[in-house]
Amino acid sequence: MTTHTAQPPETPDQDEVDRLIEQFDPESNFRRLVGLSAGIVTVIAVALSGWHYYTAGFGLHNEIAHRAIHLSVVLGLCFLVFPRQHRLPGPWEWIVSAGLALFYLVMGVSLVRSLGSDMPAGAQAVFFAVLLAIACLSLPFKAYDGSHKHIPWRDWIFAALASSFSLYLLLFFDGIFIERPGQHTPVDLMFGVIAIAMVIEATRRTMGIFLPLLAVVTVLYGIFGPYLPGGLAHRGYSVPRVVAHLYKGTEGIYGIPVGVVATFVFHFVLFGIMAQLTGLGQLFVNLATIAAGRFAGGPAKVSVVSSGLFGMISGSAIANTVTTGVMTIPLMKRVGFSPRFAGAVEASASCGGQVTPPIMGAAAFIMAETLGIPYNQLILVAIVPAALHYLAILWMVHLEAKRLKLAGMPPEEIPNLALVLKSSWHLFIPLVVMVTLLLMQYTPFLAAFWGISLTVACSWIPKLIGPLGKGMTGLAITPRALIQGFEMGAKSALGIGAACACVGFVLGITTLTGMGFKFSAFVIDLSGTAAAALHALDPLGWFALNQLTILFGLLFTAIACIIMGSGVPTTPTYIILASIVAPALAQLGVPQLATHFFVFYYGVLADVTPPVALAAFAAAGIARSEPMRTGMTAFRLSMGKALVPFAFVYTPALLFIDFSWGQFLVALVGSIVAILGLGAAYTGYAGRTIGRMAFVALNLLSLSLIFGHPGVTAVAAPLVLLVLAWHWRAGRAQPVTAA
């Protein structure tokens, strides 16, 4: 075996990393503040994290008040922490900004006209002055931008307005929700319009423009329903009714998504940040190197395992790609992998962390709350799909390494397991305790409370035990580090908090108009038509009409997930699709849990699916490869994530739904063989180069295995293995193929 010794290009410096984060991950594009403004932001952010930490351990406020407190601080910080980002080309930034400004003003005018004499003239004047200020300040004047080191005066105004509407609910809570429930004063509705405007602006600041535009279109859909054609039409709702529903209802801004972020997600993001401070990330890298480093293409397999482990506790797939990719991508290039392949491996592995138990992404907590199932049950359900996803990546990495005849890492570069465990055992304690509490059905926020507490306490073990702690690794979390961790934890949770508030618009209008049922009827009709046409071409009757209908329903749903997830984080993508698209699959007879997992998986897959594969594009920036080709390779490496959802829909036993060992084993064997076949087909190698006929055969046979049909599996699985075995045996003398 030979190892390529070509030196990689220079590793990106911190400025390059910051540029990549700014370009591809607006959630992590924080201002680098100095002076008084930095101190103010630190105090507010630490107070926010401290408040969440306290409520996790010692009890929550009432539901609405807790969410309002959370959102008042989160949205205010969004404008202090994040700079205004000019992300659209040419005049489009001005066109979109002007359109949003016009939307705010039209909503205000419509509200005043609807209320008529009920709104005093003085209140009208103040209301229009505020809306006009929001509209003008939202325009992309360069003079408003300030710098990354200082907060411009415009953003102080926005921060105050973004906090005001939640503070109004808190200050007058009894009068609004107890003394006059269901009644809306002009002041309530004025703050409701301000809430809509500021949530959109905060989401635009932290997430980009797609999600805010979707929110605007959804609100307009709720108002102009009677004027829409065909099945899209509905009775329509007045501006006051829409504003009240979104602002004061429990299915709008303060709905389940914000509630889950305020009680679950924030705490786990904070735990992840604190764990990173102690050196848990380096421990994951060491363990991954021990497990996979000695095998062919060792650094790539280390990247897969370590990025997956680190991704479990990371709040952002893109940030994970950038931060870990700086270390792993140059190593992969050094041993001989192409820049394109190295970037794709890192992107695909980083995204996999969100579907990997025991600590999954934010969407998993929202799924548990939405479905009303314990989080510990969700952890168990996710085990098999996550294992199949990583099997697919590792298999394709292995084939690529064999194709290039790459060796593993030298023995001297692989840590000793006994020494790693001896030096880092104390870092496992918080993670083990937290997972144990989750499995014992304690609340996730209480588990996170003890995880954070033990992370801080256990970081001091090497110093507390004195000479016995000599050689132990990890950093003690000093008071200064604690403040830094709490500040970064709050900042890291801002983007998802704003996005979930914005997604509340979609959920609110969906419940108000029945939009989900309309979309479901459309998907069912389209799937039925396509299935009937294909069924007519199946003379042997191998596949029932219902199976084909579900297949097309899944395909249309997968396409919708990828389109909706383009440039939007997984969590809001999941929330939107779970409310609009998932009911269609449920009506086709797919179990509810399988439906939501399907949407969840394809929401994650959007981060590595061109044409907008942000995680892959960020990795391409580090690898200095062509972004679109890197995205296509990352999607190919994520084939397991694309295939497995179809398998567990057709055989829910993979998710332990209606479990039987016979169905489970047939589906598991079929899925594994399908992954092996598709991996070889799309790598183009299995001991020797795979020709066109073998490529077609492997695709058809592997895809037929997703249905979990015992007869089909008994025929197709041996054929796939036979094709692979023949290629491997015939290719022992195959020469090296150029990368």
N, C-alpha and C positions, 0 to 999 in steps of 0.2 A: 504494500500500500504506500502511496506517495502523498505527500502533503504539499500544497501550493505555498510558496513563500513570498508571493508578491505582496508588497506593503500597501496597506490601504491609504486612501487620501487622508488628509489631516482630520482628526476627530473634531466635530463642530464645537466651537467655544460657546460660552454662556450667552453671548450676544446672538449667535446663530440659533441657539435653543429658544431664546426669548422671541426671536422673529418667527420661528415656526409655531410657537404657542399662539402668538398674536394672529397669525394667518389662519391656523386651522383649529384652534381651541379657544374661542372667545371666553369660555367659562373660566379659564385660568389666566387671562390677560389682565393682571392686576396692575394698577398704578404703583410705581415705586416711590412712595411719598416720603417727604422729608419735613422736618420742622414741626410746627404746631399742628398742621393738618394730619400728619402721620400719627402724632400722639392722640388726637381726638379719635381717629379711626381705630387705633389700637384699643383704646378704652371701650369704645362701643362694641367692637368685635369680641373682645375678651368677656365683656358683660353678657353678650348674647350667648356665647358658649357656656359661661358659668351658669347662666339661668337655665339652659337646657340640661346641663349636667345635674343641677340641683333638683329640677322637676323630675328627671329620670329616676333619681333615687328616693325622693321624698314626696312625690305625688304631684299630679297635674291640676291645673285650674279647670274650670268648666270648659267644655269643648270649644265653643265659639271664642271665648276670651283667650284661651291658650293660642288658638290659631291667629287671632288678631294681634296679640302681643308679638308673636313670632314674625308675622308678615310686616308689621309696622317697622321693625328694626331691619329686617332683611331687605325690603324694598328701598328703605332709606340708604342703607349701606351700598346697594347696587350702584347708585349714582356717585357715591364718594370713592368707591374702590375701583370701578371700571371706567376707563376713558371712553369718550365717544369714538366709535370706530366707523370710518368711511370705507365700507366693504364693497359697495356696488360700483361698477365701472361707469365712466363717463357721466352723462347727465342723469343716470338712473337714481343715484342717491338723492338728487334734488327732487326728481319726479315722485319717488316713493315717499319722501319726507313731506312734500307738499300735500300728497294724497292723504297721509295720516293726519296732518294738521287740519285739513278740510273735514275729515271724518269727525274729529273732536268738536269742531265748531258746529257742524250740522247736527250732531247729537245734542249739543247744548241748546241750539235754536229750537229743535224739535221738542225738547223737554219743556222749554219755556212756553211754547205755543200750546202744548198739551195741557199745561197747568193753568194757563190764562191768568185770571185775577187772583188765583190762590197764592201766587208768588209775588210778594211786595216788590215795588220798583227798586228799592235800595238793594234788596237781595239779588235781583236780576243784574244790577250794575256790577256788583262785586263778583257774581258768578261769571259774567261775560269777561270781566277783566282777568280773572284767573285763567279761563279757557284760552283767551287771546294770548296770555303770557306763555301758556304751555305750547300753543300752536307755534308761536314765533320762536321760542327757545328750542323747539324740537327740530328746527331747520338747520341744515349742516353748514352754518357760517363758521369759517375757520377761527374767527375771533372768539367763538364760544368754547373752543376746545381746550384751552389751557395747555398743560403739559403733563407728562407722566409723573412729575415730581410735585405738582401742586394742583389743588382742586379749584377750577374756575367758579366764579360767582353763580353762574347758571346752574351748576350741579348742586350747590347748596340749596338753591330754591327748589330744584326738583326733589332733593332728598326730603325737604320739609313737606312738600306736597304729597310725596309718596308715603310718608308716615301718617299724614293727617287723617286720611279716611278710616284707617284702622283705629287710630286714637279716638276718633269721634265715636265709633262703636263702643269702645271701652269706657269712655267718660259718661256716655248716656245709655249704658247697657240696659239698666232696669227699664227706662222709659221706652226704649226701642223694642226689646224682646219680651218684656214681661207685662208692662202696662198697656201697650198698644201693638200686640203681635198682629202682623198682616196689614197694618195701616202704615202708610208712607207719607211723611211730611215733605214739603218742598225741599227742606234742608237735607233730609235723608237722600232724596233723589239727586240733588246737586252734588253731594259727596259721592254718590254712585257714579255719576258721569266722570268726576275727577278720578275715581278709582279705576274705571275702565281705561282712561287715558294714561295714567301713570303705570298701571300694570303692563300695558303694551310697550311703553317707553322703556321700562326696566328690563323687560324680556328682550327687546331690541338691543339694548345695551349689552346684555350678557350672552345672548344666544344667536344674534343675527336677525335677519328680517323675515325668514320664512314663517316661523311660528306666529309672530305678530300679524302678518298678513292673513294667515289662516284664521286667526281670531277675529279680525275685522270682517272677513267674508262670512264667517259664521254668524256674527251679530247682525249683519245686513240680511242674511238669509232669514233670521228670526223675524225681522221687521217687514221685509218685502215678500213674504210667502205668497200672498194672493196673486201677485203679478208674475209668478214663475210658471214655466210651461210644464205640462204633463204631470208625471208622478212627483216632481219636485215641489209642487204647489202645496201650501197648507193655509190655514185660516189667517195667519199673520198676527202679530202682537204689537201693541203700541210701544213707543219708546219708554214711557214710565214703567210699563209692565216688564220689559226686557231689563231695564236698569235695576229695578227692584229685585228681580229674580237672580241676577248675576251678583249683586252687591250684598243683599241681605239674606238670600237663601242659602241653604246648605248644599246646594248642587252647583254653585257658581264659583266665585273667587275663593271662598272659604270651604270648599268641598273636600272630599276624601283625599285628593292628591296633596293639598296643602296640609291637611291633618296628618297624613302619613309622614311627610317631610318633617313636620314640627315635632313628631313624637318618636319616629323610628330612624329615618334616614339621616337626619342631622347628627344623631348620636353615633351612628356607625361611621360617618365621614370623620367625625372628631376622633373616634377610636383609631381609624386608619392613620390619621395624621400623627397622633401620639405614638402609635406603634412604630411608625417610620423613624421617629426621633430616637427610639431606643436601639435601632439597628436591626429590626425584624426583617427589613428588605434584604440586607446583606446575608442574613441567616437563610432566607429563602434561596438566594443565589448559590450559597455554599451547598445546601441540600440538593438543589437541582444539578449542580456540577457533579456531586458524588453519584447521583442516580443515573445521569445520562452522559456525562462528559467523556467517558472512555469509549463510547460507541462511535460508529462512523458519523462524521459530520458533527462531532460533539458540541461545539459552541451553539449550533442552531437548535439542537435538542435541549441544551441548557436554557436557551432563550425561551423555548416553548414552555418548559416546566416552570421556570422562575417567573416569567411574565404572567403565567396563569395563576400562580400562587399570589404574586403581588397584586394582580388584578382583582382578586377577591376582596381586598381591603382598600382598593383605590376607587375614588369617586368618579373618575373619568377615563374612558378607554383611550382617548386621544392624549391626555396628559400622561397616562401610563406608557403609551407608545413613545412619547418624546423623552420622558425622564429615564426609562430603562433602555430605550433604544440607543441612547448615546453611548452606553456601555456595550450592549450586545451586538449591535449591527457592525461596528468595526471588527469585533472578534470573528464574526461569521465571514466577513470579507477577507480577513487575514488568512483563514484556512482554505479559501478557494471558492466560496459561494459568490455568485454574481451579486452586484449591488441591488438589482431588482428583487432577487429571491430573498436576500437578507432582510430588506425592508418589509417584504410581504410576510415573512415568518413572524417578525416582531409585531406587526399590526394585527395579524390573525390571532396570535397567542394573547395579546393584550385584551382584545375584545372578548376572548373566551372567559376571562375572569368573571364577567357579569352573569354568566350562567353556571358558575361553578360553586357548589356548596362547600363548606357550611356558611360562608358569608357571601351572598350574591349581591347583585347590583340593587339600586334603589327601586327598580321596577318590581323586584321580587316582593318587597314589603307591601307595595301598593296592590300587587296581585293577591297576596294573602288577605289583605283587608277587604278588597273587592269581593273575593270569593267566600270570605268568612271562614277560612280554614286556618288552623294553627301554623305558624311559621316552621315549626319543627317537622310538620308533615310535608311542607313544600321542600325542605332540605332533602328529605328522603326521596321524594319524587324526582328531584333534579339529578340524582347521582348517575343513573345510567346514561341519560342524554349527554351530560357533561363528559363522561368517560369516553363515549363514542366520538364526541367532537375532538378531544385531544388525541385519540387514537388516529383519527384521520390526518391531523396535522403531523404527528410524529411519523406516521407511515410515509407520507409524501416527502418529508424531510429526509427520511432514511433512503428512499428511492433516489432522491436527487444526489445525496452523498455517495451512494453506490454508483450512480451514473458517472459522477466526476471522480470516482475512486479516491475519496477523501478519507483520511484517518481520523481517529478520535484525538482528544486532547492528550498531551504528554502526561505520564503518571505524576510527574513532579508538580503539575499545575492543578491536580485534583486534591482537594482537602481530605484529611483523614476524618472519617465519620466519628470515631471515638473522641477525637480532640474537639470537633465541632460541637458535639453534644455536651462534652464536659465544660466547654467555654460559654455555651449559649443556652443551657437548659432552662435558665430562669426566664428567658424570653417567651418560652412556650406557655408559661403559667396563665397569663391573661387570656390567651386565645383558647386554651383548653377549658378554662372555667366558663368563659362566655358561651362556647358551643355547648357545654354540658347544661348550662341554664336554659338555653334555647331548646335542647332536646327534652328537658324536664318540663317544658311548657310554661316557663316563666315568661313574662312579657319581654319583647325584644329590647325595649328601652331600659328595663332593669338589668338585662344581660349586658347591654352596652355600658351602663353605669359601672358595673363591677369590672368590666373589661378595661375601661378607662382608669378606674381607681387602681386596679392591680398593675396596669402598665406603668403607672407612676411609681407605685410602691416597689414593684419587682426590679425596676431599673436601678434601685439603690442596693440590691442584694450583694453585688461584688464588693462594694465599699463597706457594707455593714458586717460582712463575715470576715473582713480583714485579710490576714495572710491566706486563709482558705480560698479567697476569691482571686488569688493571683492567676493571671492568664485568662480570666473570664472577659468576654467581650460585651459590647453594648454601652450606651451612654446613659449616665444618670440624668434624670429630668430634674434639673435645678429649677428654682422659682422663675428665673429668667427664661429657661427653655419651656417651662409650663405656660408662661404668657405667650411666647412665640407660637407654641402649639395650639393654644386656644384661639389666637388671632388667625392663624392659617386655617384652622378647622372651620371657623365662621366664614371666612372668605371662600373656602372651597364649597360651601353649601349654598352660597348666594344664587348661583346660576340655576340650580335645580329648583330652588324655592320660587324664583320669579317665573320659571317655565311652568311649574305646576299651578301657579295662580292664573297664568294665561290659559292653560289648558282647561281651567274651570269654565272659560267662556264656551268652549266646545261642548263640554259635558252639560252645562246649563241649557244651552240652546237645543241640544239633542233630547234632553228630557222634556223640554217645553214643546218641541215641534214634532217629536217622533221621527227625527231624521234617521236614527239607527234602523228602524223598521223599514223605512223606504229603501235604504241602501241594501238591507238584507233581501227584500223582495227582488230588487234588481239583480243581485248576485245569484240568487236561486234561479231566477228565470234564465239568465245567461248561461249558468252552469248546466241547467237541464237541457237547453237547446244544444249546447256543444256535446254533452254526453250522449244524447240521442243520436247525433250524427256519427259519432265515433262507434257507438254500440252497433250501428248498422254495418260497420266494416269488420266486426268480430264474428265471423261465421261459426267459430268453435264455441262461442259463448263462455270464454274463460273468465271474463269479468262481468259482474252484474251491473245493471244500469245504475243502481244506487252507488256502487263503488266509483264508477266513472263520474257521476255527478259530484260526489265528494272530491274527487281528484281535481276537477275543473274549479270547484269552489276554493280548494286549497291553492291552486295556481293563481287564481285571480286575487285571493287574499295576500299571497306572497308578493305579488307585483305591487299591490296597494301598500303593503308594509315598506317595501324598498323605496317606492316613490315618496311616501310620507316621511320616511326616515332620512331622506337626503338632506344632510346638513342639520338635522334635528337630533338631539340626544335621545338615547334609547327610552328613557322614562316617559317623556311626553308623547313619543311615538306610540309606546305601548298603551298609554291611557286613552289616546284618541282612537286607536284601532280596536281596543277592547270594548269601547262604547259604541262604535259605529259598525265595524266589520265583523267582530266576533259573533254577534247574534245571528249572522247569516249561517255560519258553520254550525251553530247550535241547532238551528232549524233543520239542518241536513242530518241531524242525529249524532253529531260529534259530541262526545262528553265535554262538559264545560271546562274542566281543568285542562284537557288536551287542547281545546280551542285557545285558551289564554296562553298556554305554553307555546303554541304554534306562533301566535302573534308576538310573544316575547322574543322568541328565537330569531324571527325575521326582523324584528326591530333592531336587535343587536347586529345582525348581518348587514344592515344598511351602512354601518360604519366602514365596511370593507367592500362595498358594492359600487362600482362605477355606475354612472358618471360622477357622483359626488361621494367618494369614499374618503372621508376626512382622516381617519386613522391611517389608512394606507398612504395618503398624500403626505401626511406629516412624517411618516417613516421614510418616504421617498426623499424628503428634504434632507434627512440625516444621511441616508445612503447615497445621496447624489445620483439618483436614478430617475428615469422618466415616470412621472406620477401615474399616468393612466395604465401603463404596462404593470407597474407595481400593484395598482389596484386590482387588475385582472388576475394577477398571480395570487394576491391575498384572498380574493374570492375563491379561486381554485383550491387554495389550502384550507378554506373554510367549507369545503364540500360536505364534510360531516355535519356541520351546522345547518347546511341547506337540505341535506337528505334526511337527517334524523327526525325532524318535525313531521314529515310525511309518514315515516314509519310508526311513530307513536300515536298518530291519529288513527291509522288503520289497525294498529294493535295497541290499544291503551294499556295492555298489561305491562308494557315498558315503563309506564308511569305508575304501575301498581294499582291501576283502575280495573275492577272486575278481574282480579288477578287469578291466573291459573298457570301452573308450571309449564304445561304443554305449549300454550300460546306464547308465554314469555320466552322460552328457549328457542322456539321457531323464529320469533321476531328478532331475538338477540343474535342468533347465528346468521340469519339473513342480513341484518344490518351490518354486522362485522364483515361478512363476505362482500357485501355491496360496497363498503368503504374501501376494502382492499382492491376490488376491481376498478372502481372509479378512480381511486388514487393512482393506480398504475396507468390507467388510460390517459388521465390528464397530466401525469408526469411524462408520459411517453416512453416509459422504461420499466422493465421488470426482469432484470438480468440481461436483457438486450432491448434494442429499440422496438417499440410496438408499432406494427404496420396498420394500415387503414382498416383492413378487414377485422383484425383483432380489436382495434379501437371501437368499431361499431358493435362488435359482438359483446365486448365488455360493458359498454354503455347499456345496451338493450337488456342483457342478462342481469346486470346489477340493479337497474331501475325496476325490473320486474319483482325484485326481492322486497321492495318497500311495502307491498300489499300484505305481507305476512301470511300468504296463502300456503298451507303445508305442502300441497302438491307442487305448486310452482317452485317453492323453496327447495324441495327435494330434487327437482330437475336442474334448476338454474344455479344453485350454489356449487354443486360439484363441477359443473361446466366452467364456472368462473375460476375455480381453483385449478382445474385442469389446464386452462389457457395460461394462467400465471405460472404453473409448474413447468409447462412446456417451454415458455419463454426463458424461465430462469435456468433450466437445464441446457437449453440450446445456446444461451448467451455467456457461458463460462469463458469462451475465448473472444468475446465481443470487444473490440477496441474502444478506447475512451471517445465519447462524443463531445464535441466542443460545447462549451456553456452558452 
